[in-house]
Amino acid sequence: MTNHDTVLQGGPQDGTTLTAGGVGLIEIETDGLVHRYIPTTQRGGPDGQLTVYTYDGEVDPAGASDGAEHARDRAASPLAEEMQGEDRG
């Protein structure tokens, strides 16, 4: 029997239980994207005793790309430097 301490809420892994040991960020790669979960103060799971980690979004592990993140919106992006001062809307 595995003693899981975490349940994931939201995203593609919603409802998954696992052992996280209180880490501040869980990253799981699914379908070529990294999905992030962060801890909350909520308790949940089948027995109501698991720490709930909530979905925090997805990123492309290769870096910013349209669809996962917009390169123009990243401060470290060369494109962002070019657009500095321009309307980003």
Buried (B, 14 or more C-beta within 10 A) or exposed (E): EEEBBBBBBBBEBEEBBBEBEEEEEBEBEEEEBBBBBEBEEEEBBEEEEBBBBBBBBBBBEEEBEEEBBBBBEEEEBEEBEEBEEEEEE
